[in-house]
Amino acid sequence: MSKSPQFAPRYPPPSPDAIKAARDQAKLSMPQAAELCEVSALSWERWEAGKNRMPAPVWKLFNLLTKDQSDPSISKPDTQP
């Protein structure tokens, strides 16, 4: 019988300091950041406190939603028919 393969996470979870710095840069409170990502404020608080790890998809979503919209590197969907 073979062992199940062990997969390394694609992206390491952000540190609590990185989460707080990104939220501060976006000028959002913890409840506002949580609402933006559709998670509970308690989850956000635990991530910033280092009690739990933030899932990579939430981290990516937060960064996409708070990134400077004037940044030309952000690809915008084509709304033309």
N, C-alpha and C positions, 0 to 999 in steps of 0.2 A: 504494500500500500504506500502510495507516495504522499508526501506532505503537501499541504496547500502552499502555493507560492506566497511569499510575503512581499507586499508592494509598499514602497516608500511613498509618502505623500508627495504629490506633484509640487506643492508650494508649502513651505514651512508656515506655520501659523504666525500671525503678527505678534510682536511683543506687546504687553500692556502699554508701554511707553509709546510705541508706534501708533496704537489705536487712539490714545489720548491726544497725541500730537496731531494726527490727521483730523480728529474731531475739532480740536481747537483751531486748526488752520481753516476749517470750514465754517468756523464761528457758530457751532451748534452746541446745544446742551445735550446731555446724555439722553433725555427723553426724546428730543428732536431727532437725534441720530438714530435712535432705536426705531422711531416711527418711520423715518425715511427708508430704512431697510426692512420694515415690517417684522420686527422682532420685539420682544418685551424689553422694557426699560431695565428690568432686573437682569436679564441676560447681558445687556450692554454693560451694566455696572459690574457684573462678575468678570466680564472680559477685561475691562480696564483695571480691575483689582488683581488680575492674574489668577483668579479662582478657577476659571474655566478658559478653554482655548476657543478663540473665535474661528468658526468654520471658514475655510478659504473662499467659498462662494459669497459669503456675506462680506468679507473683506474686499473682494473684487467688486461687488455691487456698490459698496459704499464709496470706493475710490472712483468708480465710473460716474456715480451720481453727483459727486462733489467736485470732480475735476473742473478746472476753469473752462467754461464753455467756449471761450474765445480761442482756446488752444487749437491750432490747425491740425495737430496730430490726432485729434478725436475725429473718427470717421462718423459722419452723420448719415442716417439712412436716406436714400433717394426717395423723395416724395412725388416725383414726376411720374405720370402714367406711362 
